[in-house]
Each structure stands twice: as structure tokens, then as C-alpha cells.
Amino acid sequence: MTTASNLGFPPLGAARELKRATEGYWGGKVSREQLLSTGAELRRRHWQLQRDLGIDRIPANDFSFYDRMLDTCAMVGAVPPRYGFTGQWVDPGTYFAMARGSQGKGRDVTAMEMTKWFDTNYHYIVPELERGQRFRMASAKPANEYREAKALGIDATTVLIGPLTFLLLAKTKGGAFDRLSLLDTLLPVYGDVLESLAAAGATWVQLDEPSLALDRTDAERAAYVRAYKYLASRAGGGKLQLLVATYFAGLADNLKTAVALPVQGLHVDLVRAPEQLNPLLAAWPKGRVLSAGVIDGRNVWRADLEKQAGLVERAAAKVGKDHLWVAPSCSLLHTPRDLDLETQLDPELKSWLAFAKQKLQEVVALAKGDRKAIESSARAAKARRASTRINNAAVQRRAGSVTEKDRVRRERYAARRKVQVDLPPFPTTTIGSFPQTTEVRAARRKLNDNQLSAADYDRFIETQIGKTIALQEEIGLDVLVHGEFERNDMVEYFGEQLDGFAFTEHGWVQSYGTRYVKPPIIFGDVSRPSPMTVRWSRYAQSLTKRPVKGMLTGPVTILQWSFVRDDQPRAETAKQIALAIRDEVIDLEAAGIRVIQIDEPALREGLPLRRADWPAYQQWAVDAFRLATAGVRDGTQIHTHMCYSEFNDVLRVIERMDADVISIESARSGSELLQGFEHYKYPNEIGPGVYDIHSPRVPPVAEITGALKSMARVLDGGQIWVNPDCGLKTRGWDETLAALKNMVAAAREMRNGNR
């Protein structure tokens, strides 16, 4: 009988219980015991839900209080020395200090680096490894959570980040070396974990190895085979069966390696790469489990089950139903929890969608051959294709008429800079948002609940902007921002004002830690009915003689951070969004805004996972940004912002965007980024972030000055802007003001010649 399986479930909870408990623990309002109890209750509910839906293989250890890569660091004892960890098991204090940093009570430690998980908007904590790194089992979480599931009568599949993916995504500290040189030291700890699971009664372990779907060297492929031979020898004397899970791309030239692994099962992504099924089946070893990822774990569109059933039937004919698992393409971490919670969505649009719970129902329907569900799915797919709501002829005509001339500014950067805002050396600014306090969120909630009139809400926002402009002037910032108090999210806010977008009430998806977002749903052609930000930018500029930046989100980021329609190329949707942003940029300029920032933090994450596919993406992504920004006069300074990605991969692409100024995250990974600028001389202006806003610590002046001196060694002083590494929305006012005062003081030291 075909098995219905799942790779991972969103941990948040229907009422966002995990976020509230974790932040309550950080704030001292929730005890350690209460936090752990909330986690246990959420796991119980999620396991029970999956069992009730008919899932046969339910995952355990997919739950995390912050991040699964951080959990793996704890599991193998990879705790950087600065955290002073000496105990047997990694405690919550150490765990969260690694994620967020820690300051106070005689302790001041920075957080570990954070970056994007493959081509998603999820951020993971990057392991830090030293030459000669020692590992040991320092967390019993996998076995403990398996026992919790077992107590409920569930023989769960325990999920681990695989050892090769863990090493390949890690960063070396104290000098470069081959990360795979640590494999033989790491594997015994994985072996200990497997034996602990076997002793607990586990039967299946899923080892996530998405890195096997990327470009790999022969040495790396050989390391995969060697590693899994060892792990097979530690699988509880044959008690444990191992399943290697690949996703986000096809195996391609790694297929031979994947099939050669001495494991009992292999998961493949047949949504992103359905073309790999035929070569996979041709090479399939008899008696091995094939986990077929046929339900999209990355998007919210309802599957065409009739189409996907064809893949399932072909797989079953080769491997046999008893050795076939039907599953989502990847963990459902990247989708909202439950469509049933959405009571305000348009019924027609809602009939096209599936969230995590509904995707598991689709998995069960395919595994059990539920013809009624399959036929209902086919009708919904046909209705969506025929809907008149998807197409806008005027938008399509405008997009079709775009030429290269529309994407090119009048003069090159050097000529533009002479007629733009006059600023001192090392000009200071922020990235855009200021703290979204309880008061700000409460006012927005009252407006949405009709407890506050639109006029009163606008007066409230004006007050917040006025205070923030005054504070920035007092601190001494050179280029100001209005603070973005009217915005719920940097993508959702714009999507709410664009045609072709829809929104959810409860469609929360984890971005990092306790930061969750509600991605918009792009269901049709995109256009801008009216100005979106001009009013607030004009008001802020009226309060000061200093330049105030207009703040927009770029077309690629709006695309990447939305659930995108799957019925036309992403490049075409990006072009439509770019035209909408272009209209807003031109209106901001007409309103007297001399500096306009169009954020593109998602540019790097959009890169395809295989390098051979990079040029085509880079072309349309850069074209979209240039289309959005090239309509202004030379005197208008265009900024962009990027954060938490491997930017050394795209430095030359960033130059092609032709922004006058780019601000970029470097506080957690500064030395690596600066090494990139040593080898590549970026021609325009740049603001490498001088402090980490995702940590509550306040950096001292000397620390910021040190960072600026390091930058000045590889960049011309006239190029350098001074700014935090990201927006300040999630921070408190006290720490924000203290950090910005130190930042301005450091900039003044640099101006005074302390270089």
C-alpha cells in the first residue's frame, strides 16, 4: 500500500503560540518551563492533526524554537567559544545567545551569522567551524521528541539536517580550510544520535541533504557515499532505516551518487524537477523506498491532482506501491498552516489555494487514490485557468512595449553624483523602518477593527513621523526616513495597494526566529491604481530641511516574498511589478523627494540553485530593477538595500543594477564581504552595515569605528555610507537610539581623520 508521508510541519501554531511564548521568554515574562511546555503542546497538536488527516509517516524533530541548523549546532556541540559553553547539554540561554547575541550582566557576545536557506526567504543560523573543530553530542532533542510522539502512539520519522549539508553550509573561522576535513570528526556524533534514536525505538530517520541537489564536485560526491556508509553502520544494528531527502532542485549529475547511497529510502522533488523521474526510475535499486515529492511545499496553489497522479502511477509501476511514499516536495515550513482559518478570502480565489493542512490532504488523496478528491482538483484547476480575473489587457500591452531605453538612466553614475544631494564624508542614514511599538501595532489593529477612524489613524501616524524626524535630527543623521509606521510589512503593504494581489489573515510563514510574515498572493496581472507612499514621504520632507528618503520595495523582492502565480514566467510578473514601482518612483520625485530607496534584499536568494541557470535569472532580475528606477532625473539619488545572502556571488550583478548607493548587510559577515571588495572594485557608493539589528545588543563606538576603518582599507572613503545592516522595525526605542548615537559618533570620528 502506498504510504502518505510528510517531511516537516510549520511550528508556529494556529494562534501564533510559539512566537508569543518565545518572545515572552526573552522578555522575562515566560519561564523556561512554560516555554518548553508550549513547545511540547504544539508538537502534540501537530502530530495529532497529521494523524487525523491520514498521514502514515509523521515527522518529529522538525519543530524548532528558532532554527533547525541552530538545533544541529547544539546537537553536535558546535558552539563557538565566545559563548562560554562548558555544560553537557546546550541550555536555552546559550542557544538563544547564539541566535541573537547577548549583552548585560558582564556579558557582551555577538550573534552567529544568518543567511538565506537556499532560494527561500527563510534565514538559517550559519555554523561556525574552526580548524580541528571538536564535536560531541550536546543535545538529546531528537530522541526526546521521538519519545514524545511514541507516547502518543506515533512511530514518527525523526528529521535531521544531514552531515554533508551541515558542513557545506557552514563557515570557517580563523582562516580558510576544507570544511569536509571535519567530516570524520563529525560523523561519530551523528552515529551517537542514530544509536540514541534506535534505543528509543525509532524505525525511520530522515536526513535532509538539499545540498545534494546543487552543483557538487567529485570529492563532495565521494564524501556523500563515504558518510552514508558510515551512518549505515551506526543505524542501531539494522534497527533504523535511513531516508535521504533532497529538495528545491533536481539531482541531475548527482543522481548516480544519490542512488548509490547505502540507505533504505530517497526523497526527490518532483515539483521543481519532474523531469528527473524517468532517469531516476531507470536507475532505481530494487527494494528501496522512493519518497515522491509531488505536492508543492513552496507555494500555495492547489495541486492538479490528476496531473500529479500520473507521476505517482509511473513511480508505483517501477518501485511497487509498498515501496512508494507520496509526500510534499519539501518541508511545509514554507507555507501557511491552514486555509480553513481564512474566513475573509474571496471564495473563488480560496478554491484555488491549499495551505499546509490542505497539502497533506492532497498527499493522502494521491496516496490512497481518492478519485473524488482528484476529480474535484481537476475541476478547480480548469476553473482557475478560465477565470477572467487573471488577465488585464492594458497591463500586458504596456509590459510588451518595454524597450532597453526604458531601463537606462540619462547619464552614468559619475555625472549623476555631481548634481545629487550634497553630504559630508561618511554620510549617516538608516535603512528605513523604526521600531514598531505596541502602540503602533495597536493603532493599526484598531483601524482594522473599525475602533479608530481613518482620520484619527492618519493623525497618529503623522505624530509618529514627526517624533521620528525630530529624533533623527537630534541624533545627527544626514539622510532621514519617515519610519514606515503605516506599514505592516515591506511587501504586504505594497501588495495591498496593487491590483493582482490577494491577502490572508492568518497566512504566517517563518522568515527567521520569531519573525513571521504574511506573503501576499499574486494571482493576476499587476498594476498600480494610485500612489502608495507619496503622501507620507511628502509630509516627512515638509518637517525638515535634510533629505528624507522615499522608501519602496523592489520588484524582485516583492516577487520573491510573495506566493507567485504559476501560470506565467516569473520574469513577466517581475516586469509588471517593476512598471508599478516605476510609476511610484516618478511620483515621489515629482513630490520633491531627492533620495529614493528601492530595497532588493531578495535579489541573491532568487538565484537558481544551479550555476548554469544563473545568467538568465540575473538578466531579467537586473532588468526589472532598472526598469523600476530609470525614469528619474540625474539629480535624484537612487539607493537600494540588500541583506542576509551570499552577496559575493553577485557583486558584478549589483553593479549592473546602476544604483547610486547600495546598503548591504555585513555586521555578521563583514570580513567575508570586505574580502570580496578587495578583489572587485565596486564603482558607486556603498553602506556596509556597521551593526546587527537582529541582536538586542548596542555596539560601542569603538566597535563601529573599527568596522569603518576596515571598510576604508578596501573602499575609497568617499564611497562609504554609515548605516545599520537592516531596518529597525523589530527593535526597541532605547536600544535603537543608543546604537544610532554611537553610529553617528563613529562617523564623526572618521570625518575628523581617525582612520
Secondary structure, DSSP 8 states (H G I E B T S, - for coil): --EEB-S----S-TT-HHHHHHHHHHTTSS-HHHHHHHHHHHHHHHHHHHHHHT-SB-EES---SS-HHHHHHHHTT---GGG---SSS--HHHHHHHHH-EEETTEEE----EEE-TTSS-EEE--EEETT--------HHHHHHHHHHHTT---EEEEE-HHHHHHT-EEESS---GGGGHHHHHHHHHHHHHHHHHHT--EEEEE-GGGGS---HHHHHHHHHHHHHHHHTSGGGT-EEEEE--SS--GGGHHHHHHS--SEEEEETTT-GGGHHHHHHT--TT-EEEEEEE-SS--B---HHHHHHHHHHHHHHH-GGGEEEEESS-GGGS-S-GGG--SS-HHHHTTB--HHHHHHHHHHHHHT-HHHHHHHHHHHHHHHH-TTS--HHHHHHHHT--GGGG--SS-HHHHHTTS----SS-B---SB----HHHHHHHHHHHTTSS-HHHHHHHHHHHHHHHHHHHHHHT-SSB--B-TT-S-TTHHHHTTSEEEE--SS--EEEETTEEE---EEEEEEE-SS-SSHHHHHHHHHT-SS-BEEEEE-HHHHHHTSB--SSS-HHHHHHHHHHHHHHHHHHHHHTT--EEEEE-TTTTTTS-SSGGGHHHHHHHHHHHHHHHHTTS-TTSEEEEEE-SS-GGGGHHHHHHHT-SEEEE--TTTHHHHHHHHHHS---SEEEE--S-TTS-----HHHHHHHHHHHHHHS-GGGB-B--SS--TTS-HHHHHHHHHHHHHHHHHHHTT--
